[in-house]
Amino acid sequence: MEEIAIFRIFSSFPLLGLLIPDVSSLFIFPVRQISVTHLYVEGFLLLTVIICTIGIWYHQKQERGTNIQVPAGT
């Protein structure tokens, strides 16, 4: 699970590195279009971060479910 968290962090870095300049260039030059390859890469990285986040959430939910103890005498 730790590997998924690390992968999510390291896939967020290039996502922000591409997303911030693209969004700022749209504010400066509104008629300029973002490169199609940037859109593909940003979409893939965003999908990767979402999948890792769901995996971490699911794993934590499973751990909480197994940590519930049944009281003695039932």
Gaussian input, Z-matrix of N, CA and C with variables (Angstrom, degrees):
# hf/3-21g

backbone

0 1
 N
 C     1     B1
 C     2     B2     1     A1
 N     3     B3     2     A2     1     D1
 C     4     B4     3     A3     2     D2
 C     5     B5     4     A4     3     D3
 N     6     B6     5     A5     4     D4
 C     7     B7     6     A6     5     D5
 C     8     B8     7     A7     6     D6
 N     9     B9     8     A8     7     D7
 C    10    B10     9     A9     8     D8
 C    11    B11    10    A10     9     D9
 N    12    B12    11    A11    10    D10
 C    13    B13    12    A12    11    D11
 C    14    B14    13    A13    12    D12
 N    15    B15    14    A14    13    D13
 C    16    B16    15    A15    14    D14
 C    17    B17    16    A16    15    D15
 N    18    B18    17    A17    16    D16
 C    19    B19    18    A18    17    D17
 C    20    B20    19    A19    18    D18
 N    21    B21    20    A20    19    D19
 C    22    B22    21    A21    20    D20
 C    23    B23    22    A22    21    D21
 N    24    B24    23    A23    22    D22
 C    25    B25    24    A24    23    D23
 C    26    B26    25    A25    24    D24
 N    27    B27    26    A26    25    D25
 C    28    B28    27    A27    26    D26
 C    29    B29    28    A28    27    D27
 N    30    B30    29    A29    28    D28
 C    31    B31    30    A30    29    D29
 C    32    B32    31    A31    30    D30
 N    33    B33    32    A32    31    D31
 C    34    B34    33    A33    32    D32
 C    35    B35    34    A34    33    D33
 N    36    B36    35    A35    34    D34
 C    37    B37    36    A36    35    D35
 C    38    B38    37    A37    36    D36
 N    39    B39    38    A38    37    D37
 C    40    B40    39    A39    38    D38
 C    41    B41    40    A40    39    D39
 N    42    B42    41    A41    40    D40
 C    43    B43    42    A42    41    D41
 C    44    B44    43    A43    42    D42
 N    45    B45    44    A44    43    D43
 C    46    B46    45    A45    44    D44
 C    47    B47    46    A46    45    D45
 N    48    B48    47    A47    46    D46
 C    49    B49    48    A48    47    D47
 C    50    B50    49    A49    48    D48
 N    51    B51    50    A50    49    D49
 C    52    B52    51    A51    50    D50
 C    53    B53    52    A52    51    D51
 N    54    B54    53    A53    52    D52
 C    55    B55    54    A54    53    D53
 C    56    B56    55    A55    54    D54
 N    57    B57    56    A56    55    D55
 C    58    B58    57    A57    56    D56
 C    59    B59    58    A58    57    D57
 N    60    B60    59    A59    58    D58
 C    61    B61    60    A60    59    D59
 C    62    B62    61    A61    60    D60
 N    63    B63    62    A62    61    D61
 C    64    B64    63    A63    62    D62
 C    65    B65    64    A64    63    D63
 N    66    B66    65    A65    64    D64
 C    67    B67    66    A66    65    D65
 C    68    B68    67    A67    66    D66
 N    69    B69    68    A68    67    D67
 C    70    B70    69    A69    68    D68
 C    71    B71    70    A70    69    D69
 N    72    B72    71    A71    70    D70
 C    73    B73    72    A72    71    D71
 C    74    B74    73    A73    72    D72
 N    75    B75    74    A74    73    D73
 C    76    B76    75    A75    74    D74
 C    77    B77    76    A76    75    D75
 N    78    B78    77    A77    76    D76
 C    79    B79    78    A78    77    D77
 C    80    B80    79    A79    78    D78
 N    81    B81    80    A80    79    D79
 C    82    B82    81    A81    80    D80
 C    83    B83    82    A82    81    D81
 N    84    B84    83    A83    82    D82
 C    85    B85    84    A84    83    D83
 C    86    B86    85    A85    84    D84
 N    87    B87    86    A86    85    D85
 C    88    B88    87    A87    86    D86
 C    89    B89    88    A88    87    D87
 N    90    B90    89    A89    88    D88
 C    91    B91    90    A90    89    D89
 C    92    B92    91    A91    90    D90
 N    93    B93    92    A92    91    D91
 C    94    B94    93    A93    92    D92
 C    95    B95    94    A94    93    D93
 N    96    B96    95    A95    94    D94
 C    97    B97    96    A96    95    D95
 C    98    B98    97    A97    96    D96
 N    99    B99    98    A98    97    D97
 C   100   B100    99    A99    98    D98
 C   101   B101   100   A100    99    D99
 N   102   B102   101   A101   100   D100
 C   103   B103   102   A102   101   D101
 C   104   B104   103   A103   102   D102
 N   105   B105   104   A104   103   D103
 C   106   B106   105   A105   104   D104
 C   107   B107   106   A106   105   D105
 N   108   B108   107   A107   106   D106
 C   109   B109   108   A108   107   D107
 C   110   B110   109   A109   108   D108
 N   111   B111   110   A110   109   D109
 C   112   B112   111   A111   110   D110
 C   113   B113   112   A112   111   D111
 N   114   B114   113   A113   112   D112
 C   115   B115   114   A114   113   D113
 C   116   B116   115   A115   114   D114
 N   117   B117   116   A116   115   D115
 C   118   B118   117   A117   116   D116
 C   119   B119   118   A118   117   D117
 N   120   B120   119   A119   118   D118
 C   121   B121   120   A120   119   D119
 C   122   B122   121   A121   120   D120
 N   123   B123   122   A122   121   D121
 C   124   B124   123   A123   122   D122
 C   125   B125   124   A124   123   D123
 N   126   B126   125   A125   124   D124
 C   127   B127   126   A126   125   D125
 C   128   B128   127   A127   126   D126
 N   129   B129   128   A128   127   D127
 C   130   B130   129   A129   128   D128
 C   131   B131   130   A130   129   D129
 N   132   B132   131   A131   130   D130
 C   133   B133   132   A132   131   D131
 C   134   B134   133   A133   132   D132
 N   135   B135   134   A134   133   D133
 C   136   B136   135   A135   134   D134
 C   137   B137   136   A136   135   D135
 N   138   B138   137   A137   136   D136
 C   139   B139   138   A138   137   D137
 C   140   B140   139   A139   138   D138
 N   141   B141   140   A140   139   D139
 C   142   B142   141   A141   140   D140
 C   143   B143   142   A142   141   D141
 N   144   B144   143   A143   142   D142
 C   145   B145   144   A144   143   D143
 C   146   B146   145   A145   144   D144
 N   147   B147   146   A146   145   D145
 C   148   B148   147   A147   146   D146
 C   149   B149   148   A148   147   D147
 N   150   B150   149   A149   148   D148
 C   151   B151   150   A150   149   D149
 C   152   B152   151   A151   150   D150
 N   153   B153   152   A152   151   D151
 C   154   B154   153   A153   152   D152
 C   155   B155   154   A154   153   D153
 N   156   B156   155   A155   154   D154
 C   157   B157   156   A156   155   D155
 C   158   B158   157   A157   156   D156
 N   159   B159   158   A158   157   D157
 C   160   B160   159   A159   158   D158
 C   161   B161   160   A160   159   D159
 N   162   B162   161   A161   160   D160
 C   163   B163   162   A162   161   D161
 C   164   B164   163   A163   162   D162
 N   165   B165   164   A164   163   D163
 C   166   B166   165   A165   164   D164
 C   167   B167   166   A166   165   D165
 N   168   B168   167   A167   166   D166
 C   169   B169   168   A168   167   D167
 C   170   B170   169   A169   168   D168
 N   171   B171   170   A170   169   D169
 C   172   B172   171   A171   170   D170
 C   173   B173   172   A172   171   D171
 N   174   B174   173   A173   172   D172
 C   175   B175   174   A174   173   D173
 C   176   B176   175   A175   174   D174
 N   177   B177   176   A176   175   D175
 C   178   B178   177   A177   176   D176
 C   179   B179   178   A178   177   D177
 N   180   B180   179   A179   178   D178
 C   181   B181   180   A180   179   D179
 C   182   B182   181   A181   180   D180
 N   183   B183   182   A182   181   D181
 C   184   B184   183   A183   182   D182
 C   185   B185   184   A184   183   D183
 N   186   B186   185   A185   184   D184
 C   187   B187   186   A186   185   D185
 C   188   B188   187   A187   186   D186
 N   189   B189   188   A188   187   D187
 C   190   B190   189   A189   188   D188
 C   191   B191   190   A190   189   D189
 N   192   B192   191   A191   190   D190
 C   193   B193   192   A192   191   D191
 C   194   B194   193   A193   192   D192
 N   195   B195   194   A194   193   D193
 C   196   B196   195   A195   194   D194
 C   197   B197   196   A196   195   D195
 N   198   B198   197   A197   196   D196
 C   199   B199   198   A198   197   D197
 C   200   B200   199   A199   198   D198
 N   201   B201   200   A200   199   D199
 C   202   B202   201   A201   200   D200
 C   203   B203   202   A202   201   D201
 N   204   B204   203   A203   202   D202
 C   205   B205   204   A204   203   D203
 C   206   B206   205   A205   204   D204
 N   207   B207   206   A206   205   D205
 C   208   B208   207   A207   206   D206
 C   209   B209   208   A208   207   D207
 N   210   B210   209   A209   208   D208
 C   211   B211   210   A210   209   D209
 C   212   B212   211   A211   210   D210
 N   213   B213   212   A212   211   D211
 C   214   B214   213   A213   212   D212
 C   215   B215   214   A214   213   D213
 N   216   B216   215   A215   214   D214
 C   217   B217   216   A216   215   D215
 C   218   B218   217   A217   216   D216
 N   219   B219   218   A218   217   D217
 C   220   B220   219   A219   218   D218
 C   221   B221   220   A220   219   D219

   B1=1.4357
   B2=1.5218
   B3=1.3148
   B4=1.4595
   B5=1.5296
   B6=1.3308
   B7=1.4596
   B8=1.5292
   B9=1.3258
   B10=1.4683
   B11=1.5221
   B12=1.3333
   B13=1.4644
   B14=1.5247
   B15=1.3179
   B16=1.4628
   B17=1.5267
   B18=1.3258
   B19=1.4687
   B20=1.5219
   B21=1.3388
   B22=1.4601
   B23=1.5228
   B24=1.3160
   B25=1.4653
   B26=1.5211
   B27=1.3212
   B28=1.4520
   B29=1.5233
   B30=1.3257
   B31=1.4572
   B32=1.5244
   B33=1.3188
   B34=1.4713
   B35=1.5254
   B36=1.3219
   B37=1.4598
   B38=1.5305
   B39=1.3469
   B40=1.4683
   B41=1.5245
   B42=1.3285
   B43=1.4633
   B44=1.5268
   B45=1.3174
   B46=1.4634
   B47=1.5217
   B48=1.3307
   B49=1.4588
   B50=1.5165
   B51=1.3090
   B52=1.4634
   B53=1.5238
   B54=1.3083
   B55=1.4623
   B56=1.5256
   B57=1.3132
   B58=1.4641
   B59=1.5327
   B60=1.3405
   B61=1.4706
   B62=1.5356
   B63=1.3344
   B64=1.4661
   B65=1.5239
   B66=1.3194
   B67=1.4639
   B68=1.5261
   B69=1.3304
   B70=1.4661
   B71=1.5229
   B72=1.3312
   B73=1.4635
   B74=1.5227
   B75=1.3332
   B76=1.4629
   B77=1.5288
   B78=1.3408
   B79=1.4637
   B80=1.5243
   B81=1.3306
   B82=1.4580
   B83=1.5258
   B84=1.3326
   B85=1.4629
   B86=1.5236
   B87=1.3365
   B88=1.4675
   B89=1.5337
   B90=1.3297
   B91=1.4630
   B92=1.5200
   B93=1.3211
   B94=1.4679
   B95=1.5194
   B96=1.3187
   B97=1.4612
   B98=1.5260
   B99=1.3246
   B100=1.4631
   B101=1.5226
   B102=1.3115
   B103=1.4582
   B104=1.5311
   B105=1.3193
   B106=1.4618
   B107=1.5215
   B108=1.3195
   B109=1.4680
   B110=1.5247
   B111=1.3368
   B112=1.4593
   B113=1.5231
   B114=1.3160
   B115=1.4658
   B116=1.5287
   B117=1.3245
   B118=1.4640
   B119=1.5230
   B120=1.3315
   B121=1.4628
   B122=1.5254
   B123=1.3405
   B124=1.4622
   B125=1.5213
   B126=1.3143
   B127=1.4612
   B128=1.5190
   B129=1.3280
   B130=1.4601
   B131=1.5212
   B132=1.3359
   B133=1.4602
   B134=1.5260
   B135=1.3175
   B136=1.4626
   B137=1.5237
   B138=1.3193
   B139=1.4560
   B140=1.5312
   B141=1.3186
   B142=1.4584
   B143=1.5268
   B144=1.3313
   B145=1.4604
   B146=1.5236
   B147=1.3242
   B148=1.4676
   B149=1.5299
   B150=1.3262
   B151=1.4670
   B152=1.5294
   B153=1.3195
   B154=1.4682
   B155=1.5257
   B156=1.3289
   B157=1.4579
   B158=1.5266
   B159=1.3118
   B160=1.4636
   B161=1.5226
   B162=1.3296
   B163=1.4678
   B164=1.5148
   B165=1.3116
   B166=1.4640
   B167=1.5236
   B168=1.3243
   B169=1.4654
   B170=1.5241
   B171=1.3233
   B172=1.4603
   B173=1.5282
   B174=1.3249
   B175=1.4638
   B176=1.5275
   B177=1.3326
   B178=1.4626
   B179=1.5196
   B180=1.3310
   B181=1.4559
   B182=1.5320
   B183=1.3270
   B184=1.4576
   B185=1.5302
   B186=1.3269
   B187=1.4673
   B188=1.5218
   B189=1.3323
   B190=1.4592
   B191=1.5219
   B192=1.3223
   B193=1.4538
   B194=1.5129
   B195=1.3241
   B196=1.4682
   B197=1.5169
   B198=1.3247
   B199=1.4650
   B200=1.5206
   B201=1.3155
   B202=1.4618
   B203=1.5227
   B204=1.3400
   B205=1.4578
   B206=1.5269
   B207=1.3012
   B208=1.4705
   B209=1.5224
   B210=1.3332
   B211=1.4789
   B212=1.5362
   B213=1.3244
   B214=1.4633
   B215=1.5075
   B216=1.3186
   B217=1.4482
   B218=1.5047
   B219=1.3381
   B220=1.4668
   B221=1.4936
   A1=110.88
   A2=115.71
   A3=119.83
   A4=110.67
   A5=116.57
   A6=119.96
   A7=111.19
   A8=116.72
   A9=120.17
   A10=110.19
   A11=116.64
   A12=120.19
   A13=110.99
   A14=116.78
   A15=120.44
   A16=110.25
   A17=117.62
   A18=120.71
   A19=110.96
   A20=116.90
   A21=120.27
   A22=110.62
   A23=117.28
   A24=120.68
   A25=110.59
   A26=117.42
   A27=120.38
   A28=113.34
   A29=118.42
   A30=118.70
   A31=110.92
   A32=117.47
   A33=120.32
   A34=111.49
   A35=117.81
   A36=120.50
   A37=112.67
   A38=119.59
   A39=117.58
   A40=112.62
   A41=117.07
   A42=119.51
   A43=110.11
   A44=116.63
   A45=119.75
   A46=111.37
   A47=116.68
   A48=120.52
   A49=113.16
   A50=117.71
   A51=120.97
   A52=112.16
   A53=116.30
   A54=121.13
   A55=112.48
   A56=118.15
   A57=121.01
   A58=111.90
   A59=120.44
   A60=118.26
   A61=113.14
   A62=117.52
   A63=119.17
   A64=111.35
   A65=117.08
   A66=120.11
   A67=110.57
   A68=117.41
   A69=119.31
   A70=111.45
   A71=117.80
   A72=118.83
   A73=111.43
   A74=117.55
   A75=119.78
   A76=111.51
   A77=117.01
   A78=119.51
   A79=111.39
   A80=117.19
   A81=120.96
   A82=110.55
   A83=117.66
   A84=123.27
   A85=108.90
   A86=118.42
   A87=120.43
   A88=114.38
   A89=118.75
   A90=120.11
   A91=112.15
   A92=117.60
   A93=121.06
   A94=110.12
   A95=115.86
   A96=120.74
   A97=110.53
   A98=114.74
   A99=120.89
   A100=108.20
   A101=116.48
   A102=122.32
   A103=110.75
   A104=116.04
   A105=121.15
   A106=110.75
   A107=117.46
   A108=119.82
   A109=110.68
   A110=117.08
   A111=119.74
   A112=110.61
   A113=116.63
   A114=120.33
   A115=111.26
   A116=117.41
   A117=121.10
   A118=111.33
   A119=115.93
   A120=120.50
   A121=110.17
   A122=117.26
   A123=120.24
   A124=111.24
   A125=117.08
   A126=120.47
   A127=111.87
   A128=117.10
   A129=120.82
   A130=111.42
   A131=116.91
   A132=119.80
   A133=111.22
   A134=117.40
   A135=120.60
   A136=110.56
   A137=117.09
   A138=121.35
   A139=110.96
   A140=117.00
   A141=122.00
   A142=110.69
   A143=116.89
   A144=120.54
   A145=110.19
   A146=118.05
   A147=121.80
   A148=110.61
   A149=117.66
   A150=121.09
   A151=110.65
   A152=117.55
   A153=120.19
   A154=111.05
   A155=117.29
   A156=121.14
   A157=110.66
   A158=117.49
   A159=121.09
   A160=110.43
   A161=117.39
   A162=120.89
   A163=112.16
   A164=117.46
   A165=121.46
   A166=109.87
   A167=116.70
   A168=120.93
   A169=110.92
   A170=117.34
   A171=121.81
   A172=111.18
   A173=116.29
   A174=120.39
   A175=111.06
   A176=117.43
   A177=120.41
   A178=111.01
   A179=116.97
   A180=120.79
   A181=110.16
   A182=117.71
   A183=121.67
   A184=111.29
   A185=117.08
   A186=120.38
   A187=111.01
   A188=117.89
   A189=120.59
   A190=111.24
   A191=117.28
   A192=120.84
   A193=112.67
   A194=118.24
   A195=120.85
   A196=112.09
   A197=118.14
   A198=121.08
   A199=112.49
   A200=119.15
   A201=121.85
   A202=108.37
   A203=116.08
   A204=120.49
   A205=109.54
   A206=115.10
   A207=121.72
   A208=107.42
   A209=118.36
   A210=120.08
   A211=111.02
   A212=114.96
   A213=120.57
   A214=110.57
   A215=116.85
   A216=121.91
   A217=114.32
   A218=118.30
   A219=119.98
   A220=111.06
   D1=-33.04
   D2=178.82
   D3=-63.59
   D4=-34.65
   D5=179.31
   D6=-65.11
   D7=-35.81
   D8=179.03
   D9=-66.67
   D10=-40.74
   D11=179.24
   D12=-65.08
   D13=-41.64
   D14=178.50
   D15=-66.07
   D16=-41.87
   D17=178.26
   D18=-62.89
   D19=-37.75
   D20=178.75
   D21=-64.78
   D22=-41.48
   D23=179.12
   D24=-64.07
   D25=-46.64
   D26=-176.60
   D27=-74.66
   D28=-19.06
   D29=172.87
   D30=-85.76
   D31=-15.70
   D32=175.95
   D33=-76.10
   D34=-31.53
   D35=-178.89
   D36=-60.03
   D37=-52.88
   D38=178.98
   D39=-67.74
   D40=-29.14
   D41=177.23
   D42=-61.46
   D43=-48.14
   D44=178.17
   D45=-67.90
   D46=-34.27
   D47=178.60
   D48=-65.22
   D49=-28.64
   D50=176.10
   D51=-91.10
   D52=-37.40
   D53=-173.32
   D54=-70.99
   D55=-42.85
   D56=-177.10
   D57=-62.98
   D58=-49.04
   D59=177.88
   D60=-65.14
   D61=-35.73
   D62=179.74
   D63=-65.66
   D64=-43.84
   D65=179.69
   D66=-67.80
   D67=-41.05
   D68=179.81
   D69=-66.94
   D70=-34.43
   D71=177.51
   D72=-69.96
   D73=-29.45
   D74=175.46
   D75=-68.73
   D76=-31.41
   D77=176.25
   D78=-70.91
   D79=-35.97
   D80=-177.82
   D81=-80.16
   D82=-47.23
   D83=179.78
   D84=-120.01
   D85=86.69
   D86=-174.49
   D87=-63.17
   D88=-24.34
   D89=-177.81
   D90=-85.05
   D91=-13.25
   D92=-179.57
   D93=-74.54
   D94=139.09
   D95=-179.94
   D96=-97.79
   D97=151.06
   D98=176.26
   D99=-80.06
   D100=141.95
   D101=179.64
   D102=-58.92
   D103=141.78
   D104=-179.72
   D105=-63.47
   D106=-37.08
   D107=179.14
   D108=-65.89
   D109=-35.84
   D110=175.77
   D111=-62.80
   D112=-40.60
   D113=179.36
   D114=-64.43
   D115=-41.70
   D116=177.80
   D117=-62.78
   D118=-48.15
   D119=-177.83
   D120=-65.35
   D121=-44.18
   D122=179.48
   D123=-64.12
   D124=-39.96
   D125=177.83
   D126=-64.36
   D127=-43.57
   D128=178.66
   D129=-64.21
   D130=-43.98
   D131=179.40
   D132=-65.63
   D133=-38.92
   D134=177.40
   D135=-64.58
   D136=-41.73
   D137=177.08
   D138=-62.81
   D139=-39.87
   D140=178.54
   D141=-62.98
   D142=-44.87
   D143=179.65
   D144=-64.18
   D145=-40.49
   D146=179.24
   D147=-64.39
   D148=-44.84
   D149=179.90
   D150=-63.48
   D151=-42.57
   D152=178.56
   D153=-65.01
   D154=-39.69
   D155=178.96
   D156=-63.80
   D157=-42.88
   D158=177.89
   D159=-64.93
   D160=-39.84
   D161=177.70
   D162=-63.18
   D163=-42.21
   D164=178.23
   D165=-65.76
   D166=-44.08
   D167=179.31
   D168=-61.08
   D169=-43.80
   D170=-179.87
   D171=-64.81
   D172=-42.51
   D173=179.60
   D174=-63.73
   D175=-42.67
   D176=178.54
   D177=-65.80
   D178=-36.41
   D179=178.11
   D180=-65.31
   D181=-40.72
   D182=177.98
   D183=-65.22
   D184=-39.45
   D185=178.83
   D186=-65.39
   D187=-40.98
   D188=178.38
   D189=-65.31
   D190=-33.92
   D191=179.45
   D192=-69.74
   D193=-31.94
   D194=-179.70
   D195=-84.65
   D196=-16.24
   D197=-179.17
   D198=-84.83
   D199=-6.37
   D200=178.40
   D201=-73.29
   D202=125.66
   D203=-178.55
   D204=-103.72
   D205=143.24
   D206=177.22
   D207=-86.00
   D208=131.68
   D209=179.03
   D210=-61.83
   D211=148.04
   D212=-179.88
   D213=-68.54
   D214=142.92
   D215=177.67
   D216=92.45
   D217=8.40
   D218=177.97
   D219=-110.03

